[in-house]
Amino acid sequence: MLSTPCKQAFSMSSKASPTAAVAPTERHAQPAAASAVAHASMANAIRALAMDAVEQAKSGHPGLPMGAADVATVLFTRFLKFDPADPAWADRDRFVLSAGHGSMLLYALLYLTGYPAMTIDEIKRFRQLGSITAGHPEYGHTPGIETTTGPLGQGLANAVGMAIAERHLAVVFGRDVVDHKTYVLASDGDLMEGISQEAIALAGHLKLSKLIVLFDDNGISIDGALSLSDSVDQVKRFEAAGWTAACVDGHDPAAIAAALEKAQSADRPVLIGCKTTIGFGAPTKAGKSSAHGSPLGADEIAGARKALGWTHAPFDIPADILSAWRVAGQRSKTAHADWNKRLATLDAAQRAEFTRRMKGELPKQALADAMRAVKESLAASPKEIATRTACEFALESLIPALPEMIGGSADLTGSNNTRTKSMKAISAADFSGRFIHYGVREHGMAAAMNGMTLHGGIIPYSGTFLVFSDYCRPAIRLAALMGARVIHVMTHDSIGLGEDGPTHQPVEHLAALRAIPNLMVFRPCDAVETVECWQLALGARERPSVLALTRQNLPQLSQNFLALNRCAAGAYEIAAADGKAEVSIFATGSEVAIAVDAKKLLAEKGIAARVVSVPCFELLLEAPEAARRAVIGDAPVKIGVEAAIRQGWDAIIGSDGIFVGMNSFGASAPYKELYKHFGVTAEAIADAALRKLGKN
Ligand SMILES: Cc1ncc(C[n+]2csc(CCOP(=O)(O)OP(=O)(O)O)c2C)c(N)n1
């Protein structure tokens, strides 16, 4: 325990005084120039910027920044290792504002500590089009933002992935170059979301001792007092998950600093519950939900200025206070310079590898060689295997070639085939492994993977059933929004999984995933396409991917070695028509072989048909128009085949095209019977084509 858990909330009138100075602890003493300015003035600068920016934007959330200003001031001026001149410094501490609605807290900190891009003009343009001060913090949009937050709980779960990445990379490259902490500021909402349970359980299990969560324990959410809907003892909850947890007065800088100091040497993840008052300083709204998510109003702001002793005009930070903050922003300069020196003394090959990995660059030759070897071996001895098995076959070559790949599964390792024979599991005692047993935690897994990618140095891939993509969809959406390369292996991708029945048979999931912008959904039809889709997913540095793979065996349709990655076009003609095609059959995954059989049936009736395999809608639909037209072709009859719903297919077959697939949930039976039962057969395709041609 760090200190005794708090029982009561601390109000403005508690021992925390808005003008109190800080008593520096020995190790994290404030720099001289900073300590000349009272802690309260520095924290009040955050409060003033937050209330003024929200007021000017006529929208936003002043309550959290005002309440958490003391906690953030202590963290940023005395503990956090960062360098505003180099927001991408690989060994910086990560700070995640999980409660993204409090974005003005982060923007104020970035401005005050001196991130060059974050000017006072950007603060004044809070929430305006083209500013870097978006409503919620957006990764890639604003230097210094580690992850996009706003959907509550995600940031906390991202941080778990960041902390895992740190531990793994420290083993690979050594503590001299990888030795940093991950800090999170989380709100009541973050901790109420279900994903937080998955995240804290995984972090506790892995004893992520360099993960420190500051809980903004203000007892208020949008509807009012937290007591309306929650009575969890968070300290006990975190302790039960293997964390060390305690509570401090979040307006007492000395207490916050003492807890943070103690957390530095913890042997497990740390929760510091910080009792705060939302909207601290606002005369009538402090401590109330009315401070949460709307401008305070002119009178309330005037009252807050008075209460806080802040006499300065809106957006005006007095030179001495700004200078104290800027000095704090320079605190880690020496640490950064020392780190540069240590990196320079690293063995040249190790240094180059570290730099490559942190930049997210692929070992191009190694990847190309590995892919070529797998394709050559498939051409030499074709395999009739499930695409999930083909995935494992590909991984056997990829894992040694790409040391940055870290695999995993949400407790379906044997079914997902995501763990190759050589892969050792990561554990609390040993982070050198490259496989993570995420437990039955799809959402936590997907969000942790986002965190690993954002940390840098790692390309994470997962395993679960495609039907459970719903359980991790919010994190997949954020990966797509952030442009994060994470790869989800999702097996058991249709009624082809058979007996487990409709609860496990995805029907609408491919369409739902294809609806997410910037996500690539691959559905390879055989072992060769599986390898090619892996190559494309790995090569897409700013896009997440889903690989939808079968449980059931499929014939290898491409038996000759081709160096070209045909899947790169999104779709290609896998079986040409004999003569001018009257029918084009478009299919994905397991249904491509069925389409090829239908082509044969049509040939017997004298109808020329071609089959186009469509392993990736997105790549096809993004292709230049001429290329797209060429592959879609102009056959009078177009048929789409996929053991899933039609939604999305009209982009390829047109609204008058024929679709052979699912109109309902599946059923429990051996899979061959299911294909017959639901009419996803070569005969059904051929009959539909003949009917359309008036030849039936
Ligand atoms: C997943 C998700 N659900 C709902 C919301 C909308 N929302 C934003 S803040 C919030 C709760 C506010 O309470 P708290 O987290 O305690 O923040 P505070 O009031 O202390 O600022 C909600 C429901 C959201 N951002 N994310």
The ligand as an SDF file (V2000), in Angstrom:
LIG
                    3D

 26 27  0  0  0  0  0  0  0  0999 V2000
  -17.3100    4.4260  -24.4120 C   0  0  0  0  0  0  0  0  0  0  0  0
  -17.8450    5.7750  -24.0690 C   0  0  0  0  0  0  0  0  0  0  0  0
  -19.1110    5.8830  -23.6110 N   0  0  0  0  0  0  0  0  0  0  0  0
  -19.6220    7.0930  -23.3420 C   0  0  0  0  0  0  0  0  0  0  0  0
  -18.8930    8.2220  -23.5260 C   0  0  0  0  0  0  0  0  0  0  0  0
  -19.4970    9.5890  -23.2660 C   0  0  0  0  0  0  0  0  0  0  0  0
  -18.9210   10.1650  -22.0510 N   0  0  0  0  0  0  0  0  0  0  0  0
  -17.9320   11.0570  -22.0870 C   0  0  0  0  0  0  0  0  0  0  0  0
  -17.3410   11.4390  -20.5650 S   0  0  0  0  0  0  0  0  0  0  0  0
  -18.4380   10.3920  -19.8320 C   0  0  0  0  0  0  0  0  0  0  0  0
  -18.4430   10.1230  -18.3550 C   0  0  0  0  0  0  0  0  0  0  0  0
  -17.9500   11.2220  -17.5680 C   0  0  0  0  0  0  0  0  0  0  0  0
  -17.5820   10.8140  -16.2860 O   0  0  0  0  0  0  0  0  0  0  0  0
  -16.0750   10.6590  -15.9050 P   0  0  0  0  0  0  0  0  0  0  0  0
  -15.4580    9.6240  -16.7170 O   0  0  0  0  0  0  0  0  0  0  0  0
  -16.0410   10.4790  -14.4410 O   0  0  0  0  0  0  0  0  0  0  0  0
  -15.4260   12.0250  -16.3060 O   0  0  0  0  0  0  0  0  0  0  0  0
  -15.5140   13.4110  -15.5200 P   0  0  0  0  0  0  0  0  0  0  0  0
  -16.9760   13.7150  -15.3440 O   0  0  0  0  0  0  0  0  0  0  0  0
  -14.8180   13.2200  -14.2570 O   0  0  0  0  0  0  0  0  0  0  0  0
  -14.8570   14.3810  -16.4350 O   0  0  0  0  0  0  0  0  0  0  0  0
  -19.2450    9.7870  -20.7810 C   0  0  0  0  0  0  0  0  0  0  0  0
  -20.3460    8.8290  -20.4450 C   0  0  0  0  0  0  0  0  0  0  0  0
  -17.5670    8.0680  -23.9980 C   0  0  0  0  0  0  0  0  0  0  0  0
  -16.7780    9.1020  -24.2110 N   0  0  0  0  0  0  0  0  0  0  0  0
  -17.0630    6.8380  -24.2310 N   0  0  0  0  0  0  0  0  0  0  0  0
  1  2  1  0
  2  3  1  0
  2 26  2  0
  3  4  2  0
  4  5  1  0
  5  6  1  0
  5 24  2  0
  6  7  1  0
  7  8  2  0
  7 22  1  0
  8  9  1  0
  9 10  1  0
 10 11  1  0
 10 22  2  0
 11 12  1  0
 12 13  1  0
 13 14  1  0
 14 15  2  0
 14 16  1  0
 14 17  1  0
 17 18  1  0
 18 19  2  0
 18 20  1  0
 18 21  1  0
 22 23  1  0
 24 25  1  0
 24 26  1  0
M  CHG  1   7   1
M  END
$$$$
